[in-house]
Amino acid sequence: MKAIKVKAMDTTKVVYEGEVDRISSFNEVGPFDVYPMHANFISIIRKHITFYSHKKKVFDLPISQAVMKVKQDTISIFLGIEELVVEEEKLSTQVLKI
């Protein structure tokens, strides 16, 4: 079976990187899976991300929210985006006060 390249990172480090057969997660529509040759898309995901290799769970990552980008059998997952938004809002507020 063809593999999917995955890289999950937060604001400071790579949390998971490797090749998997499938990824499971949740978005606003509900639970979903991404297999090789999946359509390209971007989604906000919630709850957790589960990575499978050779039909076995290899890693489960609990999350509150993240952004998942799927493009040509490559998945990028961006964790901690809400922290960046909060920091950006703080900086904007500080700039306005000056």
mmCIF file as gemmi writes it, N, C-alpha and C atoms, coordinates in Angstrom:
data_model
loop_
_atom_site.group_PDB
_atom_site.id
_atom_site.type_symbol
_atom_site.label_atom_id
_atom_site.label_alt_id
_atom_site.label_comp_id
_atom_site.label_asym_id
_atom_site.label_entity_id
_atom_site.label_seq_id
_atom_site.pdbx_PDB_ins_code
_atom_site.Cartn_x
_atom_site.Cartn_y
_atom_site.Cartn_z
_atom_site.occupancy
_atom_site.B_iso_or_equiv
_atom_site.pdbx_formal_charge
_atom_site.auth_seq_id
_atom_site.auth_asym_id
_atom_site.pdbx_PDB_model_num
ATOM 1 N N . MET Axp A 1 ? 0.836 -1.181 0 1 0 ? 1 A 1
ATOM 2 C CA . MET Axp A 1 ? 0 0 0 1 0 ? 1 A 1
ATOM 3 C C . MET Axp A 1 ? 0.886 1.251 0 1 0 ? 1 A 1
ATOM 4 N N . LYS Axp A 2 ? 0.462 2.244 -0.717 1 0 ? 2 A 1
ATOM 5 C CA . LYS Axp A 2 ? 1.193 3.501 -0.789 1 0 ? 2 A 1
ATOM 6 C C . LYS Axp A 2 ? 1.138 4.227 0.558 1 0 ? 2 A 1
ATOM 7 N N . ALA Axp A 3 ? 2.192 4.941 0.893 1 0 ? 3 A 1
ATOM 8 C CA . ALA Axp A 3 ? 2.272 5.633 2.183 1 0 ? 3 A 1
ATOM 9 C C . ALA Axp A 3 ? 1.96 7.121 2.032 1 0 ? 3 A 1
ATOM 10 N N . ILE Axp A 4 ? 1.601 7.717 3.161 1 0 ? 4 A 1
ATOM 11 C CA . ILE Axp A 4 ? 1.37 9.151 3.261 1 0 ? 4 A 1
ATOM 12 C C . ILE Axp A 4 ? 2.496 9.725 4.111 1 0 ? 4 A 1
ATOM 13 N N . LYS Axp A 5 ? 3.132 10.78 3.641 1 0 ? 5 A 1
ATOM 14 C CA . LYS Axp A 5 ? 4.158 11.466 4.427 1 0 ? 5 A 1
ATOM 15 C C . LYS Axp A 5 ? 3.46 12.44 5.369 1 0 ? 5 A 1
ATOM 16 N N . VAL Axp A 6 ? 3.836 12.401 6.646 1 0 ? 6 A 1
ATOM 17 C CA . VAL Axp A 6 ? 3.184 13.237 7.654 1 0 ? 6 A 1
ATOM 18 C C . VAL Axp A 6 ? 4.217 14.014 8.442 1 0 ? 6 A 1
ATOM 19 N N . LYS Axp A 7 ? 3.892 15.278 8.697 1 0 ? 7 A 1
ATOM 20 C CA . LYS Axp A 7 ? 4.703 16.092 9.593 1 0 ? 7 A 1
ATOM 21 C C . LYS Axp A 7 ? 3.742 16.911 10.447 1 0 ? 7 A 1
ATOM 22 N N . ALA Axp A 8 ? 3.767 16.651 11.754 1 0 ? 8 A 1
ATOM 23 C CA . ALA Axp A 8 ? 2.943 17.394 12.711 1 0 ? 8 A 1
ATOM 24 C C . ALA Axp A 8 ? 3.884 18.244 13.551 1 0 ? 8 A 1
ATOM 25 N N . MET Axp A 9 ? 3.616 19.557 13.587 1 0 ? 9 A 1
ATOM 26 C CA . MET Axp A 9 ? 4.505 20.449 14.329 1 0 ? 9 A 1
ATOM 27 C C . MET Axp A 9 ? 3.711 21.457 15.144 1 0 ? 9 A 1
ATOM 28 N N . ASP Axp A 10 ? 4.289 21.819 16.289 1 0 ? 10 A 1
ATOM 29 C CA . ASP Axp A 10 ? 3.697 22.909 17.054 1 0 ? 10 A 1
ATOM 30 C C . ASP Axp A 10 ? 4.53 24.157 16.808 1 0 ? 10 A 1
ATOM 31 N N . THR Axp A 11 ? 4.383 25.15 17.633 1 0 ? 11 A 1
ATOM 32 C CA . THR Axp A 11 ? 5.062 26.424 17.379 1 0 ? 11 A 1
ATOM 33 C C . THR Axp A 11 ? 6.573 26.364 17.608 1 0 ? 11 A 1
ATOM 34 N N . THR Axp A 12 ? 7.065 25.292 18.245 1 0 ? 12 A 1
ATOM 35 C CA . THR Axp A 12 ? 8.496 25.233 18.541 1 0 ? 12 A 1
ATOM 36 C C . THR Axp A 12 ? 9.226 23.989 18.033 1 0 ? 12 A 1
ATOM 37 N N . LYS Axp A 13 ? 8.465 22.909 17.732 1 0 ? 13 A 1
ATOM 38 C CA . LYS Axp A 13 ? 9.151 21.665 17.371 1 0 ? 13 A 1
ATOM 39 C C . LYS Axp A 13 ? 8.265 20.749 16.536 1 0 ? 13 A 1
ATOM 40 N N . VAL Axp A 14 ? 8.888 19.733 15.941 1 0 ? 14 A 1
ATOM 41 C CA . VAL Axp A 14 ? 8.163 18.685 15.227 1 0 ? 14 A 1
ATOM 42 C C . VAL Axp A 14 ? 7.703 17.663 16.269 1 0 ? 14 A 1
ATOM 43 N N . VAL Axp A 15 ? 6.409 17.378 16.293 1 0 ? 15 A 1
ATOM 44 C CA . VAL Axp A 15 ? 5.82 16.456 17.257 1 0 ? 15 A 1
ATOM 45 C C . VAL Axp A 15 ? 5.809 15.029 16.708 1 0 ? 15 A 1
ATOM 46 N N . TYR Axp A 16 ? 5.587 14.898 15.405 1 0 ? 16 A 1
ATOM 47 C CA . TYR Axp A 16 ? 5.577 13.584 14.755 1 0 ? 16 A 1
ATOM 48 C C . TYR Axp A 16 ? 5.969 13.769 13.299 1 0 ? 16 A 1
ATOM 49 N N . GLU Axp A 17 ? 6.82 12.867 12.801 1 0 ? 17 A 1
ATOM 50 C CA . GLU Axp A 17 ? 7.182 12.882 11.394 1 0 ? 17 A 1
ATOM 51 C C . GLU Axp A 17 ? 7.413 11.451 10.953 1 0 ? 17 A 1
ATOM 52 N N . GLY Axp A 18 ? 6.811 11.078 9.842 1 0 ? 18 A 1
ATOM 53 C CA . GLY Axp A 18 ? 6.989 9.727 9.347 1 0 ? 18 A 1
ATOM 54 C C . GLY Axp A 18 ? 6.031 9.415 8.217 1 0 ? 18 A 1
ATOM 55 N N . GLU Axp A 19 ? 5.951 8.13 7.872 1 0 ? 19 A 1
ATOM 56 C CA . GLU Axp A 19 ? 5.036 7.665 6.829 1 0 ? 19 A 1
ATOM 57 C C . GLU Axp A 19 ? 3.989 6.775 7.47 1 0 ? 19 A 1
ATOM 58 N N . VAL Axp A 20 ? 2.742 6.943 7.047 1 0 ? 20 A 1
ATOM 59 C CA . VAL Axp A 20 ? 1.629 6.182 7.594 1 0 ? 20 A 1
ATOM 60 C C . VAL Axp A 20 ? 0.727 5.694 6.466 1 0 ? 20 A 1
ATOM 61 N N . ASP Axp A 21 ? -0.181 4.752 6.81 1 0 ? 21 A 1
ATOM 62 C CA . ASP Axp A 21 ? -1.176 4.244 5.863 1 0 ? 21 A 1
ATOM 63 C C . ASP Axp A 21 ? -2.454 5.078 5.907 1 0 ? 21 A 1
ATOM 64 N N . ARG Axp A 22 ? -2.722 5.649 7.115 1 0 ? 22 A 1
ATOM 65 C CA . ARG Axp A 22 ? -3.991 6.333 7.32 1 0 ? 22 A 1
ATOM 66 C C . ARG Axp A 22 ? -3.873 7.261 8.519 1 0 ? 22 A 1
ATOM 67 N N . ILE Axp A 23 ? -4.659 8.326 8.501 1 0 ? 23 A 1
ATOM 68 C CA . ILE Axp A 23 ? -4.793 9.232 9.638 1 0 ? 23 A 1
ATOM 69 C C . ILE Axp A 23 ? -6.277 9.384 9.923 1 0 ? 23 A 1
ATOM 70 N N . SER Axp A 24 ? -6.642 9.358 11.202 1 0 ? 24 A 1
ATOM 71 C CA . SER Axp A 24 ? -8.027 9.591 11.616 1 0 ? 24 A 1
ATOM 72 C C . SER Axp A 24 ? -8.065 10.815 12.505 1 0 ? 24 A 1
ATOM 73 N N . SER Axp A 25 ? -9.13 11.62 12.348 1 0 ? 25 A 1
ATOM 74 C CA . SER Axp A 25 ? -9.317 12.793 13.199 1 0 ? 25 A 1
ATOM 75 C C . SER Axp A 25 ? -10.778 13.218 13.142 1 0 ? 25 A 1
ATOM 76 N N . PHE Axp A 26 ? -11.059 14.417 13.672 1 0 ? 26 A 1
ATOM 77 C CA . PHE Axp A 26 ? -12.405 14.985 13.701 1 0 ? 26 A 1
ATOM 78 C C . PHE Axp A 26 ? -12.348 16.412 13.19 1 0 ? 26 A 1
ATOM 79 N N . ASN Axp A 27 ? -13.382 16.823 12.444 1 0 ? 27 A 1
ATOM 80 C CA . ASN Axp A 27 ? -13.536 18.232 12.087 1 0 ? 27 A 1
ATOM 81 C C . ASN Axp A 27 ? -14.991 18.623 12.333 1 0 ? 27 A 1
ATOM 82 N N . GLU Axp A 28 ? -15.417 19.773 11.801 1 0 ? 28 A 1
ATOM 83 C CA . GLU Axp A 28 ? -16.771 20.265 12.082 1 0 ? 28 A 1
ATOM 84 C C . GLU Axp A 28 ? -17.864 19.334 11.548 1 0 ? 28 A 1
ATOM 85 N N . VAL Axp A 29 ? -17.535 18.47 10.592 1 0 ? 29 A 1
ATOM 86 C CA . VAL Axp A 29 ? -18.513 17.542 10.028 1 0 ? 29 A 1
ATOM 87 C C . VAL Axp A 29 ? -18.589 16.255 10.855 1 0 ? 29 A 1
ATOM 88 N N . GLY Axp A 30 ? -17.494 15.892 11.506 1 0 ? 30 A 1
ATOM 89 C CA . GLY Axp A 30 ? -17.441 14.671 12.302 1 0 ? 30 A 1
ATOM 90 C C . GLY Axp A 30 ? -16.14 13.928 12.083 1 0 ? 30 A 1
ATOM 91 N N . PRO Axp A 31 ? -16.1 12.648 12.423 1 0 ? 31 A 1
ATOM 92 C CA . PRO Axp A 31 ? -14.872 11.873 12.253 1 0 ? 31 A 1
ATOM 93 C C . PRO Axp A 31 ? -14.577 11.638 10.773 1 0 ? 31 A 1
ATOM 94 N N . PHE Axp A 32 ? -13.291 11.575 10.443 1 0 ? 32 A 1
ATOM 95 C CA . PHE Axp A 32 ? -12.887 11.301 9.065 1 0 ? 32 A 1
ATOM 96 C C . PHE Axp A 32 ? -11.541 10.607 9.036 1 0 ? 32 A 1
ATOM 97 N N . ASP Axp A 33 ? -11.25 9.959 7.91 1 0 ? 33 A 1
ATOM 98 C CA . ASP Axp A 33 ? -9.975 9.291 7.677 1 0 ? 33 A 1
ATOM 99 C C . ASP Axp A 33 ? -9.352 9.842 6.411 1 0 ? 33 A 1
ATOM 100 N N . VAL Axp A 34 ? -8.032 9.863 6.383 1 0 ? 34 A 1
ATOM 101 C CA . VAL Axp A 34 ? -7.285 10.237 5.181 1 0 ? 34 A 1
ATOM 102 C C . VAL Axp A 34 ? -6.424 9.04 4.807 1 0 ? 34 A 1
ATOM 103 N N . TYR Axp A 35 ? -6.629 8.553 3.583 1 0 ? 35 A 1
ATOM 104 C CA . TYR Axp A 35 ? -5.865 7.438 3.026 1 0 ? 35 A 1
ATOM 105 C C . TYR Axp A 35 ? -4.997 7.961 1.882 1 0 ? 35 A 1
ATOM 106 N N . PRO Axp A 36 ? -4.033 7.164 1.4 1 0 ? 36 A 1
ATOM 107 C CA . PRO Axp A 36 ? -3.271 7.576 0.216 1 0 ? 36 A 1
ATOM 108 C C . PRO Axp A 36 ? -4.207 7.927 -0.945 1 0 ? 36 A 1
ATOM 109 N N . MET Axp A 37 ? -3.79 8.889 -1.736 1 0 ? 37 A 1
ATOM 110 C CA . MET Axp A 37 ? -4.529 9.385 -2.896 1 0 ? 37 A 1
ATOM 111 C C . MET Axp A 37 ? -5.805 10.132 -2.504 1 0 ? 37 A 1
ATOM 112 N N . HIS Axp A 38 ? -5.861 10.622 -1.276 1 0 ? 38 A 1
ATOM 113 C CA . HIS Axp A 38 ? -7.002 11.404 -0.806 1 0 ? 38 A 1
ATOM 114 C C . HIS Axp A 38 ? -7.035 12.738 -1.544 1 0 ? 38 A 1
ATOM 115 N N . ALA Axp A 39 ? -8.2 13.306 -1.679 1 0 ? 39 A 1
ATOM 116 C CA . ALA Axp A 39 ? -8.334 14.63 -2.301 1 0 ? 39 A 1
ATOM 117 C C . ALA Axp A 39 ? -7.589 15.669 -1.468 1 0 ? 39 A 1
ATOM 118 N N . ASN Axp A 40 ? -7.049 16.673 -2.126 1 0 ? 40 A 1
ATOM 119 C CA . ASN Axp A 40 ? -6.374 17.765 -1.43 1 0 ? 40 A 1
ATOM 120 C C . ASN Axp A 40 ? -7.412 18.58 -0.656 1 0 ? 40 A 1
ATOM 121 N N . PHE Axp A 41 ? -7.078 18.955 0.579 1 0 ? 41 A 1
ATOM 122 C CA . PHE Axp A 41 ? -7.968 19.808 1.358 1 0 ? 41 A 1
ATOM 123 C C . PHE Axp A 41 ? -7.233 20.403 2.554 1 0 ? 41 A 1
ATOM 124 N N . ILE Axp A 42 ? -7.866 21.395 3.151 1 0 ? 42 A 1
ATOM 125 C CA . ILE Axp A 42 ? -7.386 22.001 4.396 1 0 ? 42 A 1
ATOM 126 C C . ILE Axp A 42 ? -8.573 22.017 5.351 1 0 ? 42 A 1
ATOM 127 N N . SER Axp A 43 ? -8.338 21.639 6.624 1 0 ? 43 A 1
ATOM 128 C CA . SER Axp A 43 ? -9.418 21.597 7.599 1 0 ? 43 A 1
ATOM 129 C C . SER Axp A 43 ? -8.896 21.932 8.983 1 0 ? 43 A 1
ATOM 130 N N . ILE Axp A 44 ? -9.756 22.51 9.792 1 0 ? 44 A 1
ATOM 131 C CA . ILE Axp A 44 ? -9.475 22.656 11.221 1 0 ? 44 A 1
ATOM 132 C C . ILE Axp A 44 ? -9.915 21.351 11.856 1 0 ? 44 A 1
ATOM 133 N N . ILE Axp A 45 ? -9.006 20.736 12.615 1 0 ? 45 A 1
ATOM 134 C CA . ILE Axp A 45 ? -9.306 19.452 13.24 1 0 ? 45 A 1
ATOM 135 C C . ILE Axp A 45 ? -9.324 19.608 14.754 1 0 ? 45 A 1
ATOM 136 N N . ARG Axp A 46 ? -10.026 18.673 15.405 1 0 ? 46 A 1
ATOM 137 C CA . ARG Axp A 46 ? -10.214 18.745 16.853 1 0 ? 46 A 1
ATOM 138 C C . ARG Axp A 46 ? -10.093 17.357 17.497 1 0 ? 46 A 1
ATOM 139 N N . LYS Axp A 47 ? -10.039 17.34 18.797 1 0 ? 47 A 1
ATOM 140 C CA . LYS Axp A 47 ? -10.045 16.156 19.669 1 0 ? 47 A 1
ATOM 141 C C . LYS Axp A 47 ? -8.729 15.395 19.667 1 0 ? 47 A 1
ATOM 142 N N . HIS Axp A 48 ? -8.429 14.699 18.572 1 0 ? 48 A 1
ATOM 143 C CA . HIS Axp A 48 ? -7.169 13.954 18.51 1 0 ? 48 A 1
ATOM 144 C C . HIS Axp A 48 ? -6.878 13.571 17.06 1 0 ? 48 A 1
ATOM 145 N N . ILE Axp A 49 ? -5.645 13.166 16.842 1 0 ? 49 A 1
ATOM 146 C CA . ILE Axp A 49 ? -5.21 12.655 15.542 1 0 ? 49 A 1
ATOM 147 C C . ILE Axp A 49 ? -4.596 11.286 15.818 1 0 ? 49 A 1
ATOM 148 N N . THR Axp A 50 ? -5.014 10.295 15.053 1 0 ? 50 A 1
ATOM 149 C CA . THR Axp A 50 ? -4.464 8.956 15.217 1 0 ? 50 A 1
ATOM 150 C C . THR Axp A 50 ? -3.766 8.562 13.918 1 0 ? 50 A 1
ATOM 151 N N . PHE Axp A 51 ? -2.543 8.082 14.051 1 0 ? 51 A 1
ATOM 152 C CA . PHE Axp A 51 ? -1.725 7.683 12.914 1 0 ? 51 A 1
ATOM 153 C C . PHE Axp A 51 ? -1.651 6.154 12.868 1 0 ? 51 A 1
ATOM 154 N N . TYR Axp A 52 ? -1.856 5.569 11.688 1 0 ? 52 A 1
ATOM 155 C CA . TYR Axp A 52 ? -1.834 4.121 11.512 1 0 ? 52 A 1
ATOM 156 C C . TYR Axp A 52 ? -0.772 3.726 10.487 1 0 ? 52 A 1
ATOM 157 N N . SER Axp A 53 ? -0.101 2.625 10.778 1 0 ? 53 A 1
ATOM 158 C CA . SER Axp A 53 ? 0.849 2.06 9.828 1 0 ? 53 A 1
ATOM 159 C C . SER Axp A 53 ? 0.671 0.552 9.842 1 0 ? 53 A 1
ATOM 160 N N . HIS Axp A 54 ? 0.567 -0.042 8.678 1 0 ? 54 A 1
ATOM 161 C CA . HIS Axp A 54 ? 0.323 -1.483 8.53 1 0 ? 54 A 1
ATOM 162 C C . HIS Axp A 54 ? -0.929 -1.897 9.31 1 0 ? 54 A 1
ATOM 163 N N . LYS Axp A 55 ? -1.954 -1.037 9.232 1 0 ? 55 A 1
ATOM 164 C CA . LYS Axp A 55 ? -3.271 -1.266 9.844 1 0 ? 55 A 1
ATOM 165 C C . LYS Axp A 55 ? -3.241 -1.286 11.366 1 0 ? 55 A 1
ATOM 166 N N . LYS Axp A 56 ? -2.152 -0.783 11.977 1 0 ? 56 A 1
ATOM 167 C CA . LYS Axp A 56 ? -2.058 -0.719 13.439 1 0 ? 56 A 1
ATOM 168 C C . LYS Axp A 56 ? -1.827 0.716 13.869 1 0 ? 56 A 1
ATOM 169 N N . LYS Axp A 57 ? -2.419 1.081 14.997 1 0 ? 57 A 1
ATOM 170 C CA . LYS Axp A 57 ? -2.221 2.415 15.549 1 0 ? 57 A 1
ATOM 171 C C . LYS Axp A 57 ? -0.773 2.558 15.995 1 0 ? 57 A 1
ATOM 172 N N . VAL Axp A 58 ? -0.082 3.606 15.502 1 0 ? 58 A 1
ATOM 173 C CA . VAL Axp A 58 ? 1.315 3.811 15.875 1 0 ? 58 A 1
ATOM 174 C C . VAL Axp A 58 ? 1.502 5.046 16.743 1 0 ? 58 A 1
ATOM 175 N N . PHE Axp A 59 ? 0.528 5.977 16.707 1 0 ? 59 A 1
ATOM 176 C CA . PHE Axp A 59 ? 0.675 7.203 17.487 1 0 ? 59 A 1
ATOM 177 C C . PHE Axp A 59 ? -0.69 7.859 17.614 1 0 ? 59 A 1
ATOM 178 N N . ASP Axp A 60 ? -1.018 8.311 18.814 1 0 ? 60 A 1
ATOM 179 C CA . ASP Axp A 60 ? -2.269 9.028 19.045 1 0 ? 60 A 1
ATOM 180 C C . ASP Axp A 60 ? -1.913 10.359 19.703 1 0 ? 60 A 1
ATOM 181 N N . LEU Axp A 61 ? -2.363 11.429 19.094 1 0 ? 61 A 1
ATOM 182 C CA . LEU Axp A 61 ? -1.998 12.766 19.552 1 0 ? 61 A 1
ATOM 183 C C . LEU Axp A 61 ? -3.254 13.529 19.979 1 0 ? 61 A 1
ATOM 184 N N . PRO Axp A 62 ? -3.462 13.706 21.297 1 0 ? 62 A 1
ATOM 185 C CA . PRO Axp A 62 ? -4.604 14.5 21.738 1 0 ? 62 A 1
ATOM 186 C C . PRO Axp A 62 ? -4.361 15.974 21.42 1 0 ? 62 A 1
ATOM 187 N N . ILE Axp A 63 ? -5.389 16.642 20.908 1 0 ? 63 A 1
ATOM 188 C CA . ILE Axp A 63 ? -5.273 18.062 20.561 1 0 ? 63 A 1
ATOM 189 C C . ILE Axp A 63 ? -6.555 18.773 20.944 1 0 ? 63 A 1
ATOM 190 N N . SER Axp A 64 ? -6.484 20.09 21.084 1 0 ? 64 A 1
ATOM 191 C CA . SER Axp A 64 ? -7.716 20.857 21.229 1 0 ? 64 A 1
ATOM 192 C C . SER Axp A 64 ? -8.141 21.353 19.854 1 0 ? 64 A 1
ATOM 193 N N . GLN Axp A 65 ? -7.173 21.796 19.073 1 0 ? 65 A 1
ATOM 194 C CA . GLN Axp A 65 ? -7.451 22.297 17.727 1 0 ? 65 A 1
ATOM 195 C C . GLN Axp A 65 ? -6.156 22.37 16.936 1 0 ? 65 A 1
ATOM 196 N N . ALA Axp A 66 ? -6.236 22.11 15.645 1 0 ? 66 A 1
ATOM 197 C CA . ALA Axp A 66 ? -5.072 22.191 14.763 1 0 ? 66 A 1
ATOM 198 C C . ALA Axp A 66 ? -5.564 22.418 13.336 1 0 ? 66 A 1
ATOM 199 N N . VAL Axp A 67 ? -4.621 22.712 12.459 1 0 ? 67 A 1
ATOM 200 C CA . VAL Axp A 67 ? -4.933 22.847 11.04 1 0 ? 67 A 1
ATOM 201 C C . VAL Axp A 67 ? -4.233 21.708 10.306 1 0 ? 67 A 1
ATOM 202 N N . MET Axp A 68 ? -5.002 20.994 9.468 1 0 ? 68 A 1
ATOM 203 C CA . MET Axp A 68 ? -4.449 19.899 8.681 1 0 ? 68 A 1
ATOM 204 C C . MET Axp A 68 ? -4.524 20.272 7.2 1 0 ? 68 A 1
ATOM 205 N N . LYS Axp A 69 ? -3.393 20.125 6.513 1 0 ? 69 A 1
ATOM 206 C CA . LYS Axp A 69 ? -3.329 20.372 5.071 1 0 ? 69 A 1
ATOM 207 C C . LYS Axp A 69 ? -2.933 19.062 4.4 1 0 ? 69 A 1
ATOM 208 N N . VAL Axp A 70 ? -3.761 18.611 3.469 1 0 ? 70 A 1
ATOM 209 C CA . VAL Axp A 70 ? -3.497 17.386 2.72 1 0 ? 70 A 1
ATOM 210 C C . VAL Axp A 70 ? -3.264 17.771 1.274 1 0 ? 70 A 1
ATOM 211 N N . LYS Axp A 71 ? -2.097 17.388 0.745 1 0 ? 71 A 1
ATOM 212 C CA . LYS Axp A 71 ? -1.794 17.685 -0.652 1 0 ? 71 A 1
ATOM 213 C C . LYS Axp A 71 ? -0.871 16.605 -1.204 1 0 ? 71 A 1
ATOM 214 N N . GLN Axp A 72 ? -1.339 15.899 -2.204 1 0 ? 72 A 1
ATOM 215 C CA . GLN Axp A 72 ? -0.553 14.902 -2.932 1 0 ? 72 A 1
ATOM 216 C C . GLN Axp A 72 ? 0.185 13.93 -2 1 0 ? 72 A 1
ATOM 217 N N . ASP Axp A 73 ? -0.561 13.241 -1.153 1 0 ? 73 A 1
ATOM 218 C CA . ASP Axp A 73 ? -0.026 12.241 -0.227 1 0 ? 73 A 1
ATOM 219 C C . ASP Axp A 73 ? 0.992 12.799 0.757 1 0 ? 73 A 1
ATOM 220 N N . THR Axp A 74 ? 0.892 14.09 1.036 1 0 ? 74 A 1
ATOM 221 C CA . THR Axp A 74 ? 1.693 14.726 2.072 1 0 ? 74 A 1
ATOM 222 C C . THR Axp A 74 ? 0.747 15.476 2.994 1 0 ? 74 A 1
ATOM 223 N N . ILE Axp A 75 ? 0.871 15.233 4.293 1 0 ? 75 A 1
ATOM 224 C CA . ILE Axp A 75 ? 0.007 15.891 5.272 1 0 ? 75 A 1
ATOM 225 C C . ILE Axp A 75 ? 0.869 16.727 6.205 1 0 ? 75 A 1
ATOM 226 N N . SER Axp A 76 ? 0.478 17.982 6.326 1 0 ? 76 A 1
ATOM 227 C CA . SER Axp A 76 ? 1.111 18.889 7.288 1 0 ? 76 A 1
ATOM 228 C C . SER Axp A 76 ? 0.066 19.233 8.334 1 0 ? 76 A 1
ATOM 229 N N . ILE Axp A 77 ? 0.447 19.097 9.605 1 0 ? 77 A 1
ATOM 230 C CA . ILE Axp A 77 ? -0.461 19.401 10.707 1 0 ? 77 A 1
ATOM 231 C C . ILE Axp A 77 ? 0.195 20.477 11.556 1 0 ? 77 A 1
ATOM 232 N N . PHE Axp A 78 ? -0.537 21.561 11.758 1 0 ? 78 A 1
ATOM 233 C CA . PHE Axp A 78 ? -0.027 22.717 12.497 1 0 ? 78 A 1
ATOM 234 C C . PHE Axp A 78 ? -0.767 22.828 13.817 1 0 ? 78 A 1
ATOM 235 N N . LEU Axp A 79 ? -0.055 22.546 14.905 1 0 ? 79 A 1
ATOM 236 C CA . LEU Axp A 79 ? -0.623 22.595 16.253 1 0 ? 79 A 1
ATOM 237 C C . LEU Axp A 79 ? -0.284 23.921 16.91 1 0 ? 79 A 1
ATOM 238 N N . GLY Axp A 80 ? -1.083 24.339 17.865 1 0 ? 80 A 1
ATOM 239 C CA . GLY Axp A 80 ? -0.783 25.543 18.622 1 0 ? 80 A 1
ATOM 240 C C . GLY Axp A 80 ? -1.075 26.825 17.875 1 0 ? 80 A 1
ATOM 241 N N . ILE Axp A 81 ? -1.878 26.755 16.836 1 0 ? 81 A 1
ATOM 242 C CA . ILE Axp A 81 ? -2.207 27.947 16.053 1 0 ? 81 A 1
ATOM 243 C C . ILE Axp A 81 ? -2.925 28.971 16.924 1 0 ? 81 A 1
ATOM 244 N N . GLU Axp A 82 ? -3.813 28.49 17.831 1 0 ? 82 A 1
ATOM 245 C CA . GLU Axp A 82 ? -4.543 29.427 18.688 1 0 ? 82 A 1
ATOM 246 C C . GLU Axp A 82 ? -3.588 30.227 19.575 1 0 ? 82 A 1
ATOM 247 N N . GLU Axp A 83 ? -2.474 29.627 19.984 1 0 ? 83 A 1
ATOM 248 C CA . GLU Axp A 83 ? -1.478 30.351 20.78 1 0 ? 83 A 1
ATOM 249 C C . GLU Axp A 83 ? -0.86 31.483 19.963 1 0 ? 83 A 1
ATOM 250 N N . LEU Axp A 84 ? -0.588 31.217 18.69 1 0 ? 84 A 1
ATOM 251 C CA . LEU Axp A 84 ? -0.018 32.252 17.832 1 0 ? 84 A 1
ATOM 252 C C . LEU Axp A 84 ? -0.995 33.401 17.633 1 0 ? 84 A 1
ATOM 253 N N . VAL Axp A 85 ? -2.274 33.077 17.471 1 0 ? 85 A 1
ATOM 254 C CA . VAL Axp A 85 ? -3.291 34.112 17.278 1 0 ? 85 A 1
ATOM 255 C C . VAL Axp A 85 ? -3.401 34.988 18.521 1 0 ? 85 A 1
ATOM 256 N N . VAL Axp A 86 ? -3.396 34.354 19.7 1 0 ? 86 A 1
ATOM 257 C CA . VAL Axp A 86 ? -3.466 35.116 20.953 1 0 ? 86 A 1
ATOM 258 C C . VAL Axp A 86 ? -2.257 36.029 21.085 1 0 ? 86 A 1
ATOM 259 N N . GLU Axp A 87 ? -1.067 35.518 20.795 1 0 ? 87 A 1
ATOM 260 C CA . GLU Axp A 87 ? 0.147 36.333 20.873 1 0 ? 87 A 1
ATOM 261 C C . GLU Axp A 87 ? 0.089 37.488 19.878 1 0 ? 87 A 1
ATOM 262 N N . GLU Axp A 88 ? -0.406 37.217 18.662 1 0 ? 88 A 1
ATOM 263 C CA . GLU Axp A 88 ? -0.511 38.261 17.657 1 0 ? 88 A 1
ATOM 264 C C . GLU Axp A 88 ? -1.495 39.343 18.114 1 0 ? 88 A 1
ATOM 265 N N . GLU Axp A 89 ? -2.614 38.929 18.734 1 0 ? 89 A 1
ATOM 266 C CA . GLU Axp A 89 ? -3.588 39.895 19.243 1 0 ? 89 A 1
ATOM 267 C C . GLU Axp A 89 ? -2.98 40.742 20.356 1 0 ? 89 A 1
ATOM 268 N N . LYS Axp A 90 ? -2.175 40.125 21.229 1 0 ? 90 A 1
ATOM 269 C CA . LYS Axp A 90 ? -1.501 40.87 22.296 1 0 ? 90 A 1
ATOM 270 C C . LYS Axp A 90 ? -0.556 41.908 21.706 1 0 ? 90 A 1
ATOM 271 N N . LEU Axp A 91 ? 0.206 41.492 20.698 1 0 ? 91 A 1
ATOM 272 C CA . LEU Axp A 91 ? 1.137 42.425 20.057 1 0 ? 91 A 1
ATOM 273 C C . LEU Axp A 91 ? 0.387 43.573 19.389 1 0 ? 91 A 1
ATOM 274 N N . SER Axp A 92 ? -0.717 43.261 18.726 1 0 ? 92 A 1
ATOM 275 C CA . SER Axp A 92 ? -1.514 44.304 18.069 1 0 ? 92 A 1
ATOM 276 C C . SER Axp A 92 ? -2.047 45.297 19.09 1 0 ? 92 A 1
ATOM 277 N N . THR Axp A 93 ? -2.5 44.79 20.236 1 0 ? 93 A 1
ATOM 278 C CA . THR Axp A 93 ? -3.039 45.643 21.285 1 0 ? 93 A 1
ATOM 279 C C . THR Axp A 93 ? -1.932 46.527 21.848 1 0 ? 93 A 1
ATOM 280 N N . GLN Axp A 94 ? -0.735 45.974 22.027 1 0 ? 94 A 1
ATOM 281 C CA . GLN Axp A 94 ? 0.382 46.756 22.547 1 0 ? 94 A 1
ATOM 282 C C . GLN Axp A 94 ? 0.758 47.859 21.558 1 0 ? 94 A 1
ATOM 283 N N . VAL Axp A 95 ? 0.751 47.569 20.288 1 0 ? 95 A 1
ATOM 284 C CA . VAL Axp A 95 ? 1.086 48.556 19.273 1 0 ? 95 A 1
ATOM 285 C C . VAL Axp A 95 ? 0.064 49.689 19.289 1 0 ? 95 A 1
ATOM 286 N N . LEU Axp A 96 ? -1.222 49.35 19.465 1 0 ? 96 A 1
ATOM 287 C CA . LEU Axp A 96 ? -2.27 50.37 19.493 1 0 ? 96 A 1
ATOM 288 C C . LEU Axp A 96 ? -2.146 51.284 20.697 1 0 ? 96 A 1
ATOM 289 N N . LYS Axp A 97 ? -1.619 50.782 21.817 1 0 ? 97 A 1
ATOM 290 C CA . LYS Axp A 97 ? -1.497 51.576 23.035 1 0 ? 97 A 1
ATOM 291 C C . LYS Axp A 97 ? -0.379 52.614 22.936 1 0 ? 97 A 1
ATOM 292 N N . ILE Axp A 98 ? 0.566 52.41 22.045 1 0 ? 98 A 1
ATOM 293 C CA . ILE Axp A 98 ? 1.728 53.311 21.961 1 0 ? 98 A 1
ATOM 294 C C . ILE Axp A 98 ? 1.36 54.618 21.359 1 0 ? 98 A 1
